[in-house]
Amino acid sequence: MEHVELFFKSIFIDNMVFATFLGMCSYLAVSKKVSTAVGLGAAVIFVLAITVPLNWLLDQYVLQPGALTWLGPEYADYDLSFLSFIMFIATIATMVQLVEIVVEKFSPSLYNSLGIFLPLIAVNCAILGGSLFMQSREIATLGLALNYGIGSGIGWFLAILAIAAIREKIRYSNVPPALRGLGITFIITGLMAIGFMSFGGMLTGGDEEAKEEKTVEVIKTNEDDKTELANNTKINE
């Protein structure tokens, strides 16, 4: 259940584009055609699915305070957390270089259409944000880190795919001249973000029921305490 909840939450509720507005440069620049958006979105999914678990391992066994105890007790006091940004970016840059080589080899047309934005995935704030959110939210296991990476990538993929499809259709619409281009794109993005906010209710029902049950238990406990106190008072009298 925890994996399912994290997966859907990372796609819809904590969407990289619509919830935190990360990766907007690539989102706006490479969303003019659906085919190009699909290629970049697939690359982002791959990079996030690989880098988030790898950076989780780095964080757990190298960067956290006391993480080097597996090397020996004399390393227990070492704290390498100040290297988080450098190590995370190095991992991301390595994976992006691998993706760039593969895309250039097997799909030169996609490589040319993506242009400079494919190597720029290495400094895409959405990619680094996935690893930093993984660290700040203290994701417990490697499986959950992989789940979060894939879910975040799919969320970014859906966002760029949706805006690309809309931008292709909007070319044939009568948009006011002052709003053509990025103006109407920003408006649509804002409306889509509001729509994705509605998914926040997907995971709150259980929390509300749990709170209600806890409130009922507290009320019953207080009533039992009052009854016991009244009985003890009568006995003493």
Secondary structure, DSSP 8 states (H G I E B T S, - for coil): -HHHHHHHIIIIIS-TTTTT--SHHHHHHS-SSHHHHHHHHHHHHHHHHHHHHHHHHHIIIIISTTGGGGG-GGGTT---GGGHHHHHHHHHHHHHHHHHHHHHHH-HHHHHHHGGGTGGGGG-HHHHHHHHHHHHTT--SHHHHHHHHHHHHHHHHHHHHHHHHHHHHHTTS---GGGTTHHHHHHHHHHHHHHHHGGGGGGTHHHHHHHHHHHHHHHHHHHHHHHHHHHHHHHH-
